Protein backbone atom coordinates (compact mmCIF):
# COMPACT_ATOMS: atom_id res chain seq x y z
CA UNK A 1 0.00 0.00 0.00
CA UNK A 2 2.87 2.39 0.77
CA UNK A 3 4.25 1.82 -2.72
CA UNK A 4 0.90 2.70 -4.31
CA UNK A 5 0.75 5.96 -2.35
CA UNK A 6 4.27 6.84 -3.47
CA UNK A 7 3.43 6.15 -7.12
CA UNK A 8 0.23 8.18 -6.93
CA UNK A 9 2.13 11.07 -5.35
CA UNK A 10 4.66 11.05 -8.19
CA UNK A 11 1.86 10.93 -10.78
CA UNK A 12 0.21 13.92 -9.11
CA UNK A 13 3.48 15.86 -9.04
CA UNK A 14 4.14 15.03 -12.70
CA UNK A 15 0.63 16.15 -13.68
CA UNK A 16 1.00 19.41 -11.75
CA UNK A 17 4.35 20.11 -13.43
CA UNK A 18 2.84 19.34 -16.85
CA UNK A 19 -0.12 21.63 -16.19
CA UNK A 20 2.13 24.47 -15.04
CA UNK A 21 4.50 24.21 -18.01
CA UNK A 22 1.79 23.87 -20.66
CA UNK A 23 -0.46 26.69 -19.41
CA UNK A 24 1.17 28.84 -16.74
CA UNK A 25 -1.50 31.57 -16.90
CA UNK A 26 -4.30 29.14 -16.12
CA UNK A 27 -2.24 27.53 -13.36
CA UNK A 28 -1.66 30.96 -11.79
CA UNK A 29 -5.39 31.70 -11.97
CA UNK A 30 -6.16 28.43 -10.21
CA UNK A 31 -3.69 29.23 -7.43
CA UNK A 32 -5.11 32.76 -7.01
CA UNK A 33 -8.67 31.46 -6.92
CA UNK A 34 -7.77 28.72 -4.42
CA UNK A 35 -6.05 31.24 -2.17
CA UNK A 36 -9.04 33.55 -2.35
CA UNK A 37 -11.38 30.70 -1.43
CA UNK A 38 -9.22 29.77 1.57
CA UNK A 39 -9.05 33.39 2.79
CA UNK A 40 -12.80 33.87 2.41
CA UNK A 41 -13.45 30.59 4.22
CA UNK A 42 -11.21 31.63 7.10
CA UNK A 43 -12.97 34.98 7.38
CA UNK A 44 -16.36 33.26 7.36
CA UNK A 45 -15.32 30.86 10.11
CA UNK A 46 -14.03 33.79 12.15
CA UNK A 47 -17.31 35.67 11.68
CA UNK A 48 -19.25 32.58 12.71
CA UNK A 49 -17.35 32.18 15.96
CA UNK A 50 -17.58 35.92 16.66
CA UNK A 51 -21.36 35.72 16.26
CA UNK A 52 -21.47 32.55 18.32
CA UNK A 53 -19.58 34.20 21.18
CA UNK A 54 -21.65 37.37 20.89
CA UNK A 55 -18.85 39.76 19.95
PyMOL Python script that loads the backbone (N, CA, C, O; Angstrom):
from pymol import cmd

cmd.read_pdbstr("""\
ATOM      1  N   UNK A   1       0.823  -1.192   0.000  1.00  0.00           N
ATOM      2  CA  UNK A   1       0.000   0.000   0.000  1.00  0.00           C
ATOM      3  C   UNK A   1       0.869   1.258   0.000  1.00  0.00           C
ATOM      4  O   UNK A   1       0.530   2.242  -0.658  1.00  0.00           O
ATOM      5  N   UNK A   2       1.966   1.237   0.718  1.00  0.00           N
ATOM      6  CA  UNK A   2       2.872   2.387   0.767  1.00  0.00           C
ATOM      7  C   UNK A   2       3.428   2.687  -0.623  1.00  0.00           C
ATOM      8  O   UNK A   2       3.594   3.848  -0.996  1.00  0.00           O
ATOM      9  N   UNK A   3       3.710   1.648  -1.372  1.00  0.00           N
ATOM     10  CA  UNK A   3       4.252   1.823  -2.723  1.00  0.00           C
ATOM     11  C   UNK A   3       3.228   2.479  -3.641  1.00  0.00           C
ATOM     12  O   UNK A   3       3.584   3.318  -4.469  1.00  0.00           O
ATOM     13  N   UNK A   4       1.971   2.104  -3.501  1.00  0.00           N
ATOM     14  CA  UNK A   4       0.902   2.696  -4.314  1.00  0.00           C
ATOM     15  C   UNK A   4       0.781   4.185  -4.008  1.00  0.00           C
ATOM     16  O   UNK A   4       0.637   4.995  -4.924  1.00  0.00           O
ATOM     17  N   UNK A   5       0.839   4.551  -2.736  1.00  0.00           N
ATOM     18  CA  UNK A   5       0.753   5.962  -2.350  1.00  0.00           C
ATOM     19  C   UNK A   5       1.909   6.753  -2.949  1.00  0.00           C
ATOM     20  O   UNK A   5       1.726   7.878  -3.413  1.00  0.00           O
ATOM     21  N   UNK A   6       3.092   6.165  -2.937  1.00  0.00           N
ATOM     22  CA  UNK A   6       4.271   6.840  -3.471  1.00  0.00           C
ATOM     23  C   UNK A   6       4.133   7.047  -4.982  1.00  0.00           C
ATOM     24  O   UNK A   6       4.474   8.110  -5.500  1.00  0.00           O
ATOM     25  N   UNK A   7       3.640   6.043  -5.673  1.00  0.00           N
ATOM     26  CA  UNK A   7       3.435   6.147  -7.118  1.00  0.00           C
ATOM     27  C   UNK A   7       2.384   7.201  -7.434  1.00  0.00           C
ATOM     28  O   UNK A   7       2.575   8.017  -8.335  1.00  0.00           O
ATOM     29  N   UNK A   8       1.278   7.189  -6.699  1.00  0.00           N
ATOM     30  CA  UNK A   8       0.232   8.182  -6.928  1.00  0.00           C
ATOM     31  C   UNK A   8       0.723   9.599  -6.654  1.00  0.00           C
ATOM     32  O   UNK A   8       0.340  10.535  -7.356  1.00  0.00           O
ATOM     33  N   UNK A   9       1.561   9.761  -5.646  1.00  0.00           N
ATOM     34  CA  UNK A   9       2.126  11.074  -5.352  1.00  0.00           C
ATOM     35  C   UNK A   9       2.983  11.556  -6.512  1.00  0.00           C
ATOM     36  O   UNK A   9       2.893  12.719  -6.906  1.00  0.00           O
ATOM     37  N   UNK A  10       3.815  10.673  -7.065  1.00  0.00           N
ATOM     38  CA  UNK A  10       4.656  11.053  -8.194  1.00  0.00           C
ATOM     39  C   UNK A  10       3.827  11.374  -9.430  1.00  0.00           C
ATOM     40  O   UNK A  10       4.169  12.285 -10.185  1.00  0.00           O
ATOM     41  N   UNK A  11       2.747  10.642  -9.645  1.00  0.00           N
ATOM     42  CA  UNK A  11       1.861  10.927 -10.775  1.00  0.00           C
ATOM     43  C   UNK A  11       1.219  12.301 -10.592  1.00  0.00           C
ATOM     44  O   UNK A  11       1.106  13.066 -11.550  1.00  0.00           O
ATOM     45  N   UNK A  12       0.805  12.612  -9.383  1.00  0.00           N
ATOM     46  CA  UNK A  12       0.211  13.917  -9.105  1.00  0.00           C
ATOM     47  C   UNK A  12       1.216  15.041  -9.315  1.00  0.00           C
ATOM     48  O   UNK A  12       0.877  16.073  -9.895  1.00  0.00           O
ATOM     49  N   UNK A  13       2.434  14.855  -8.855  1.00  0.00           N
ATOM     50  CA  UNK A  13       3.485  15.864  -9.037  1.00  0.00           C
ATOM     51  C   UNK A  13       3.788  16.043 -10.525  1.00  0.00           C
ATOM     52  O   UNK A  13       3.945  17.170 -10.995  1.00  0.00           O
ATOM     53  N   UNK A  14       3.869  14.949 -11.258  1.00  0.00           N
ATOM     54  CA  UNK A  14       4.138  15.032 -12.698  1.00  0.00           C
ATOM     55  C   UNK A  14       3.006  15.754 -13.425  1.00  0.00           C
ATOM     56  O   UNK A  14       3.260  16.562 -14.318  1.00  0.00           O
ATOM     57  N   UNK A  15       1.773  15.471 -13.052  1.00  0.00           N
ATOM     58  CA  UNK A  15       0.634  16.146 -13.678  1.00  0.00           C
ATOM     59  C   UNK A  15       0.644  17.639 -13.365  1.00  0.00           C
ATOM     60  O   UNK A  15       0.382  18.456 -14.247  1.00  0.00           O
ATOM     61  N   UNK A  16       0.942  18.002 -12.120  1.00  0.00           N
ATOM     62  CA  UNK A  16       0.995  19.415 -11.746  1.00  0.00           C
ATOM     63  C   UNK A  16       2.095  20.130 -12.531  1.00  0.00           C
ATOM     64  O   UNK A  16       1.883  21.242 -13.014  1.00  0.00           O
ATOM     65  N   UNK A  17       3.258  19.509 -12.663  1.00  0.00           N
ATOM     66  CA  UNK A  17       4.348  20.113 -13.429  1.00  0.00           C
ATOM     67  C   UNK A  17       3.945  20.270 -14.895  1.00  0.00           C
ATOM     68  O   UNK A  17       4.217  21.306 -15.502  1.00  0.00           O
ATOM     69  N   UNK A  18       3.308  19.267 -15.461  1.00  0.00           N
ATOM     70  CA  UNK A  18       2.844  19.339 -16.847  1.00  0.00           C
ATOM     71  C   UNK A  18       1.837  20.474 -17.012  1.00  0.00           C
ATOM     72  O   UNK A  18       1.924  21.241 -17.971  1.00  0.00           O
ATOM     73  N   UNK A  19       0.894  20.587 -16.098  1.00  0.00           N
ATOM     74  CA  UNK A  19      -0.120  21.632 -16.191  1.00  0.00           C
ATOM     75  C   UNK A  19       0.499  23.017 -16.080  1.00  0.00           C
ATOM     76  O   UNK A  19       0.086  23.940 -16.782  1.00  0.00           O
ATOM     77  N   UNK A  20       1.476  23.168 -15.213  1.00  0.00           N
ATOM     78  CA  UNK A  20       2.128  24.472 -15.037  1.00  0.00           C
ATOM     79  C   UNK A  20       2.932  24.848 -16.282  1.00  0.00           C
ATOM     80  O   UNK A  20       2.886  25.997 -16.722  1.00  0.00           O
ATOM     81  N   UNK A  21       3.664  23.899 -16.848  1.00  0.00           N
ATOM     82  CA  UNK A  21       4.503  24.209 -18.007  1.00  0.00           C
ATOM     83  C   UNK A  21       3.697  24.408 -19.285  1.00  0.00           C
ATOM     84  O   UNK A  21       4.108  25.180 -20.151  1.00  0.00           O
ATOM     85  N   UNK A  22       2.564  23.732 -19.423  1.00  0.00           N
ATOM     86  CA  UNK A  22       1.788  23.874 -20.655  1.00  0.00           C
ATOM     87  C   UNK A  22       0.887  25.098 -20.642  1.00  0.00           C
ATOM     88  O   UNK A  22       0.635  25.682 -21.695  1.00  0.00           O
ATOM     89  N   UNK A  23       0.399  25.498 -19.478  1.00  0.00           N
ATOM     90  CA  UNK A  23      -0.456  26.695 -19.414  1.00  0.00           C
ATOM     91  C   UNK A  23      -0.230  27.413 -18.088  1.00  0.00           C
ATOM     92  O   UNK A  23      -1.021  27.271 -17.155  1.00  0.00           O
ATOM     93  N   UNK A  24       0.843  28.179 -18.009  1.00  0.00           N
ATOM     94  CA  UNK A  24       1.174  28.841 -16.741  1.00  0.00           C
ATOM     95  C   UNK A  24       0.150  29.889 -16.308  1.00  0.00           C
ATOM     96  O   UNK A  24      -0.045  30.097 -15.111  1.00  0.00           O
ATOM     97  N   UNK A  25      -0.506  30.549 -17.262  1.00  0.00           N
ATOM     98  CA  UNK A  25      -1.498  31.565 -16.897  1.00  0.00           C
ATOM     99  C   UNK A  25      -2.704  30.933 -16.210  1.00  0.00           C
ATOM    100  O   UNK A  25      -3.192  31.450 -15.206  1.00  0.00           O
ATOM    101  N   UNK A  26      -3.176  29.827 -16.744  1.00  0.00           N
ATOM    102  CA  UNK A  26      -4.305  29.141 -16.116  1.00  0.00           C
ATOM    103  C   UNK A  26      -3.913  28.564 -14.762  1.00  0.00           C
ATOM    104  O   UNK A  26      -4.719  28.580 -13.832  1.00  0.00           O
ATOM    105  N   UNK A  27      -2.702  28.062 -14.636  1.00  0.00           N
ATOM    106  CA  UNK A  27      -2.239  27.530 -13.356  1.00  0.00           C
ATOM    107  C   UNK A  27      -2.176  28.641 -12.312  1.00  0.00           C
ATOM    108  O   UNK A  27      -2.544  28.429 -11.157  1.00  0.00           O
ATOM    109  N   UNK A  28      -1.714  29.822 -12.712  1.00  0.00           N
ATOM    110  CA  UNK A  28      -1.660  30.956 -11.792  1.00  0.00           C
ATOM    111  C   UNK A  28      -3.065  31.383 -11.371  1.00  0.00           C
ATOM    112  O   UNK A  28      -3.293  31.723 -10.210  1.00  0.00           O
ATOM    113  N   UNK A  29      -4.001  31.364 -12.312  1.00  0.00           N
ATOM    114  CA  UNK A  29      -5.387  31.705 -11.974  1.00  0.00           C
ATOM    115  C   UNK A  29      -5.973  30.723 -10.972  1.00  0.00           C
ATOM    116  O   UNK A  29      -6.699  31.122 -10.061  1.00  0.00           O
ATOM    117  N   UNK A  30      -5.664  29.450 -11.134  1.00  0.00           N
ATOM    118  CA  UNK A  30      -6.165  28.431 -10.210  1.00  0.00           C
ATOM    119  C   UNK A  30      -5.600  28.661  -8.813  1.00  0.00           C
ATOM    120  O   UNK A  30      -6.320  28.552  -7.821  1.00  0.00           O
ATOM    121  N   UNK A  31      -4.308  28.980  -8.737  1.00  0.00           N
ATOM    122  CA  UNK A  31      -3.686  29.227  -7.431  1.00  0.00           C
ATOM    123  C   UNK A  31      -4.300  30.465  -6.777  1.00  0.00           C
ATOM    124  O   UNK A  31      -4.599  30.448  -5.583  1.00  0.00           O
ATOM    125  N   UNK A  32      -4.490  31.545  -7.555  1.00  0.00           N
ATOM    126  CA  UNK A  32      -5.107  32.765  -7.007  1.00  0.00           C
ATOM    127  C   UNK A  32      -6.524  32.489  -6.508  1.00  0.00           C
ATOM    128  O   UNK A  32      -6.903  32.929  -5.423  1.00  0.00           O
ATOM    129  N   UNK A  33      -7.294  31.766  -7.296  1.00  0.00           N
ATOM    130  CA  UNK A  33      -8.672  31.458  -6.919  1.00  0.00           C
ATOM    131  C   UNK A  33      -8.704  30.589  -5.666  1.00  0.00           C
ATOM    132  O   UNK A  33      -9.516  30.818  -4.770  1.00  0.00           O
ATOM    133  N   UNK A  34      -7.826  29.595  -5.602  1.00  0.00           N
ATOM    134  CA  UNK A  34      -7.773  28.722  -4.423  1.00  0.00           C
ATOM    135  C   UNK A  34      -7.400  29.514  -3.174  1.00  0.00           C
ATOM    136  O   UNK A  34      -7.984  29.313  -2.109  1.00  0.00           O
ATOM    137  N   UNK A  35      -6.436  30.403  -3.304  1.00  0.00           N
ATOM    138  CA  UNK A  35      -6.051  31.244  -2.171  1.00  0.00           C
ATOM    139  C   UNK A  35      -7.184  32.132  -1.718  1.00  0.00           C
ATOM    140  O   UNK A  35      -7.408  32.308  -0.520  1.00  0.00           O
ATOM    141  N   UNK A  36      -7.901  32.692  -2.679  1.00  0.00           N
ATOM    142  CA  UNK A  36      -9.039  33.547  -2.350  1.00  0.00           C
ATOM    143  C   UNK A  36     -10.128  32.754  -1.625  1.00  0.00           C
ATOM    144  O   UNK A  36     -10.731  33.246  -0.671  1.00  0.00           O
ATOM    145  N   UNK A  37     -10.372  31.550  -2.073  1.00  0.00           N
ATOM    146  CA  UNK A  37     -11.383  30.699  -1.429  1.00  0.00           C
ATOM    147  C   UNK A  37     -10.977  30.389   0.005  1.00  0.00           C
ATOM    148  O   UNK A  37     -11.812  30.431   0.910  1.00  0.00           O
ATOM    149  N   UNK A  38      -9.704  30.078   0.218  1.00  0.00           N
ATOM    150  CA  UNK A  38      -9.224  29.765   1.573  1.00  0.00           C
ATOM    151  C   UNK A  38      -9.328  30.986   2.492  1.00  0.00           C
ATOM    152  O   UNK A  38      -9.733  30.857   3.648  1.00  0.00           O
ATOM    153  N   UNK A  39      -8.967  32.166   1.987  1.00  0.00           N
ATOM    154  CA  UNK A  39      -9.049  33.385   2.793  1.00  0.00           C
ATOM    155  C   UNK A  39     -10.496  33.691   3.141  1.00  0.00           C
ATOM    156  O   UNK A  39     -10.804  34.002   4.292  1.00  0.00           O
ATOM    157  N   UNK A  40     -11.389  33.606   2.158  1.00  0.00           N
ATOM    158  CA  UNK A  40     -12.802  33.871   2.415  1.00  0.00           C
ATOM    159  C   UNK A  40     -13.386  32.863   3.404  1.00  0.00           C
ATOM    160  O   UNK A  40     -14.192  33.222   4.262  1.00  0.00           O
ATOM    161  N   UNK A  41     -12.977  31.611   3.279  1.00  0.00           N
ATOM    162  CA  UNK A  41     -13.448  30.591   4.219  1.00  0.00           C
ATOM    163  C   UNK A  41     -12.977  30.872   5.631  1.00  0.00           C
ATOM    164  O   UNK A  41     -13.741  30.714   6.583  1.00  0.00           O
ATOM    165  N   UNK A  42     -11.728  31.287   5.778  1.00  0.00           N
ATOM    166  CA  UNK A  42     -11.206  31.634   7.105  1.00  0.00           C
ATOM    167  C   UNK A  42     -11.940  32.811   7.711  1.00  0.00           C
ATOM    168  O   UNK A  42     -12.251  32.810   8.902  1.00  0.00           O
ATOM    169  N   UNK A  43     -12.220  33.822   6.890  1.00  0.00           N
ATOM    170  CA  UNK A  43     -12.972  34.981   7.385  1.00  0.00           C
ATOM    171  C   UNK A  43     -14.381  34.581   7.806  1.00  0.00           C
ATOM    172  O   UNK A  43     -14.894  35.060   8.818  1.00  0.00           O
ATOM    173  N   UNK A  44     -14.999  33.707   7.030  1.00  0.00           N
ATOM    174  CA  UNK A  44     -16.356  33.260   7.362  1.00  0.00           C
ATOM    175  C   UNK A  44     -16.378  32.471   8.664  1.00  0.00           C
ATOM    176  O   UNK A  44     -17.288  32.638   9.476  1.00  0.00           O
ATOM    177  N   UNK A  45     -15.400  31.629   8.864  1.00  0.00           N
ATOM    178  CA  UNK A  45     -15.320  30.856  10.112  1.00  0.00           C
ATOM    179  C   UNK A  45     -15.104  31.798  11.288  1.00  0.00           C
ATOM    180  O   UNK A  45     -15.705  31.623  12.348  1.00  0.00           O
ATOM    181  N   UNK A  46     -14.245  32.796  11.102  1.00  0.00           N
ATOM    182  CA  UNK A  46     -14.033  33.791  12.151  1.00  0.00           C
ATOM    183  C   UNK A  46     -15.295  34.560  12.480  1.00  0.00           C
ATOM    184  O   UNK A  46     -15.592  34.793  13.652  1.00  0.00           O
ATOM    185  N   UNK A  47     -16.039  34.958  11.462  1.00  0.00           N
ATOM    186  CA  UNK A  47     -17.307  35.665  11.679  1.00  0.00           C
ATOM    187  C   UNK A  47     -18.313  34.785  12.406  1.00  0.00           C
ATOM    188  O   UNK A  47     -19.052  35.255  13.271  1.00  0.00           O
ATOM    189  N   UNK A  48     -18.337  33.509  12.052  1.00  0.00           N
ATOM    190  CA  UNK A  48     -19.247  32.577  12.707  1.00  0.00           C
ATOM    191  C   UNK A  48     -18.961  32.481  14.202  1.00  0.00           C
ATOM    192  O   UNK A  48     -19.873  32.559  15.025  1.00  0.00           O
ATOM    193  N   UNK A  49     -17.678  32.310  14.546  1.00  0.00           N
ATOM    194  CA  UNK A  49     -17.346  32.177  15.963  1.00  0.00           C
ATOM    195  C   UNK A  49     -17.530  33.495  16.698  1.00  0.00           C
ATOM    196  O   UNK A  49     -17.895  33.489  17.874  1.00  0.00           O
ATOM    197  N   UNK A  50     -17.287  34.627  16.041  1.00  0.00           N
ATOM    198  CA  UNK A  50     -17.575  35.925  16.661  1.00  0.00           C
ATOM    199  C   UNK A  50     -19.059  36.056  16.984  1.00  0.00           C
ATOM    200  O   UNK A  50     -19.426  36.510  18.068  1.00  0.00           O
ATOM    201  N   UNK A  51     -19.915  35.657  16.037  1.00  0.00           N
ATOM    202  CA  UNK A  51     -21.357  35.716  16.263  1.00  0.00           C
ATOM    203  C   UNK A  51     -21.779  34.729  17.328  1.00  0.00           C
ATOM    204  O   UNK A  51     -22.660  35.014  18.139  1.00  0.00           O
ATOM    205  N   UNK A  52     -21.150  33.568  17.325  1.00  0.00           N
ATOM    206  CA  UNK A  52     -21.472  32.547  18.320  1.00  0.00           C
ATOM    207  C   UNK A  52     -21.125  33.003  19.735  1.00  0.00           C
ATOM    208  O   UNK A  52     -21.849  32.708  20.685  1.00  0.00           O
ATOM    209  N   UNK A  53     -20.019  33.720  19.865  1.00  0.00           N
ATOM    210  CA  UNK A  53     -19.584  34.202  21.176  1.00  0.00           C
ATOM    211  C   UNK A  53     -20.197  35.554  21.532  1.00  0.00           C
ATOM    212  O   UNK A  53     -19.984  36.066  22.631  1.00  0.00           O
ATOM    213  N   UNK A  54     -20.954  36.127  20.606  1.00  0.00           N
ATOM    214  CA  UNK A  54     -21.652  37.374  20.892  1.00  0.00           C
ATOM    215  C   UNK A  54     -20.765  38.599  20.880  1.00  0.00           C
ATOM    216  O   UNK A  54     -21.009  39.543  21.633  1.00  0.00           O
ATOM    217  N   UNK A  55     -19.751  38.607  20.050  1.00  0.00           N
ATOM    218  CA  UNK A  55     -18.853  39.755  19.951  1.00  0.00           C
ATOM    219  C   UNK A  55     -19.349  40.739  18.947  1.00  0.00           C
ATOM    220  O   UNK A  55     -18.716  41.772  18.731  1.00  0.00           O
TER     221      UNK A  55
END
""", "prot")
cmd.dss("prot")
cmd.show_as("cartoon", "prot")
cmd.util.cbc("prot")
cmd.orient("prot")
